[in-house]
């Protein structure tokens, strides 16, 4: 068995240079929660691992120009407990708090869950619905990648081999927006989702007409699924059971669902319908004034 090189750069420039030298045979690691499993199962066999855990300035949560900016080395647990995240984007803190268990959340990083592009993860779909983007740094400088262009396929992203994801940027939703993520697991409570659904809704001043509605689905296909053209058909309409059923049906019909140990493609298609409806209902209830 070939020994894997392990590198611990102490600044971002050094890390990027290492990736440039090592090419596609290297893999960036941070919390290593996913990489450890994939190495153990023989799913990956990199020549080298480049740990960025000693690179300074890549953790933390701050508010900037109408966004939450979250450093790539920020842990899931830090987002879950962040007063700023809970105040500005509660669904974000709640979703990171649903991942696995506390031990995992204390190690897993925000940059890791995005760069890994694991189809059965909770946060990516929520971030997709929130119009988030990531900032990546490489030898040619920095670029911003919207999440709707970031995820490409199973465990594949738009990151180049020598690029490192440094920051997640999430627009803070407009006042009056309510959102909910609903996670359906078929095995243990700590398992990854069979299907997840997020809905974010905002009503017009009349309280009945939909001003904005966003829907995204997790774990049902190779990448998180969102269909802006379907969402657009709800704007200007009044919320009704018939509208919610139609939206759920259209998503289920468009998603090329997959088979795995958590559920068949047939089952997932049906669960997409169920959990989108539940996510919309939960978001509406969350947005209702307190009695």
N, C-alpha and C positions, 0 to 999 in steps of 0.2 A: 504494500500500500504506500503510495507516494505521500511524503510528509507535506502538509500544507504550511506555507509561509504565513507568518502572522506579523502584521505591521501596526505600529501605534504612532501615527503622526501626531504632532502637537500643534499644528496650525493647518488651516484650510488649504493654503497654497501647497504645502507639503503633501497633503492627502491627494489633491488633484494631480500633482506631478507623479505620485506613485501610481495612480490609476492609469495615467497616460503611458507610463513605462510598462506596466503589467498587462494592459489591454483587457480584452474580454475574459481573460482567465482569472481576473480578480473579482472579488465581491466585497462591497462595503458592508460593514456590520456596525450595529450600535448596541441595542439591548440584547440582540442575538436570540430572542425567543423563537422566532420562526426559523432562522438559519440553523440553529442547533437541531431542531427536529428534522429538517430537510437533509442535513449532513448525516444524521443518524440513520435515516431511512434510505440513504444512497441516492436521493433525488438530485443532488448537485454534487459536483466534484471540482471545486475551484482550485487553481494553483496557489492562490493567496487570498487571505482575508485582510482587509484594511479597516481597522477599528477607528472610528471617529470620536470615540467617547472622551478622548483627552483634548479634542479641539475646543477652544474656549468660545464663548459667545453664541452658542447654538441652542441654548435652552431658555425657556421663559415665555411668558404670555404678556402682551401689552396691547393697548388700544392705539391705533394710528390711522388717521384719515378715514374714519368710518369703517375700519376693519379691525378684527382681532388678528394680530400677528403672533404666530406660535412657532417657536424654534423647533427645528427638526429633532433635537435631543430631549425635548420635553416629554415626560412620561405620560402614559394614559392616566395614571393616578393623579398627576398634577393638574391635568385638564379637568378631570372629574371633580376635584376639590376646589378648583380656582373660583374665588368669589367673583372675579371679573367675568369669567366664562358663564357662570351661573346667572349673573345679572343681565348680561347682554345677549347670550345665545344659550338659553337653558337646555335646549335639546342636544346641543353639542356636549355639554358636561354630562348629561344623562346617558348619552350613547357611549361615550368612553367608559362610563361606569358600568356598562353592561358587558364589557369584554371579559371573558374567561373568569378569573378570580383575582383577588387582591395581589397575590404574589406575582402573577403575570403582569398586571397593570402597573406595578411598581418597577418593572424592568422594561416592558415594551414601550417603544418610542413612537411619537407621531410620525416622524419621517420614515421610520421603519415600516409601519403598517401601510403607508402609501407606496413607498418604493418597492415593497414586496409584491404588491398587487395581488394579494390572495383573494380569490373570488368570494370566499366565505368569511369575510370580515364585516364587522358592523359599521365602523366610521366612514368608509369611502362613500357609501350611498348617501348618507346624511350630508357629507361635505359637497357631493355633487349637486344635491337639491339646493344647497345654500349658495351655489355659484362660486365655490372656493377656487383658488388657484395655488400653485406652488412656485417657489423661486428656486432655481437650480443654478449652481455655479460650476463652470468648467474652464478649460484652458483659454477659451475665447471670451470669457466674461460671464455675465449673469443674464438669465432670461426668465421670463414669467410664463408659466404654462397653465392655461385653464384646465380644470379637472376633466371637462368634457372632451379634451384632446389628450389627456395624460394617460389614461388606461387604454391599452391596445388589445390585449388578449390575456389568456392564462399567464399569470406571473410576468407580464410584459408591459412596460411603460414606455413613454416617449423619452426617458432619460438616456443620454448617450453613455457609452461605457466609461468615459472619463468625467462625467458630471456627478455632482453630489447635490441632493436635495437639502436646502438649508432652512427654508421657511415655508410655513403654511399661512395663507392669507384668506380670511373668511369675512365677507361683507356682513356687517351687523344689520339684521333685517329691519325694515321700516317699522315704526311704531304701529301696533295693532296686529302684527303678524304672530300667529300661534303655530307651533309645530310639534309633531310627535313622531317618534320612531317606535315601531312595534316589531318585536323580534319573536320569531317562531322557531323553537328547537324541538327536535323529535327524539332526542336522547337525554343526556343529563342537562341540568340547568346551566352548567358551565360550558356546554358545548357551543360550537359555532352554529350560526343559524342555518336552518333549511331554507327559510325565506325571511327577509326583513323588508319592511316597507316604511318609508318616511313620507309625511305630508306636511306641507307648510301652507297656511291659508291666511288671507287677509280680506276682510269684507270692505265694501264701499261704505260711505257715510250712512246709507239707509239701513245698514246692518243685515241685509239679505242678499244683495248682489255681490258676487265674487269679484274682487278687484285683482287678486293674484292667487294662483294655486300652483304649487310645485309638488311633484311626486317622483320618488325614485325607489328602486327595488334593489335589494342586496341579495347575494348568494343564489340567485336563480339562474344566472348565466355566467359566461366567462368574465364579464366585467359588470360593474354597477349599471343599471339601466334607467334612463330617463328620456322621455319623449316630449320635447318642448311643443311640438305641433299638437299633441293630444292635450297637454295642459292649456294651450291657448284657446281651445274650444270651450273651456269652462269660464273664461273671463267674460264678465258682463252678464253671465247667467245667474239665476237664482239656484241656491243649493237645494237639491231634492234627492230622494232615494234613487230615482230613475237616473239622474245625472251621475251620481256616485257609481252606480252599477255599470253605466256605460263606460266611464273612465277606467274602472277596474277591468272590464272585459277587453277594452282596446289595448291596455297594457299586456294582459295575459296573451292576447292573440299575437302581439308583436314580438314578445320575448321568446327567443329560441332557448327554452329551458334545458337544463342538463340533468343527467343521472349521476348520483353518487350514493354513498352509504347513508346519507341523511334523507334521501327521497328520490323517487323517479321523476323523469321529465313530466309525465302525465300528472303526477301528484303535485309537483311544483306549480304547474299551470293553474291548477285549481286553488292552491294556497295563495298564489299571487292575487287572485280575485278577492279572496277572503280578507287578506291582510292589508291590502290597499284600502278596502272599505273601512276596516277597523282603524287604520292610521288616520284617514280623513275624519272619521267620527271623533277620534281622540283629540285631534288638533282643534276641531270645532268646539268640543267641550272645554278644552283648555282656554280657548279664547273668550268663553262666555263670562260676563260679569259675575262676580261673587254674589250669592243671594243675601 
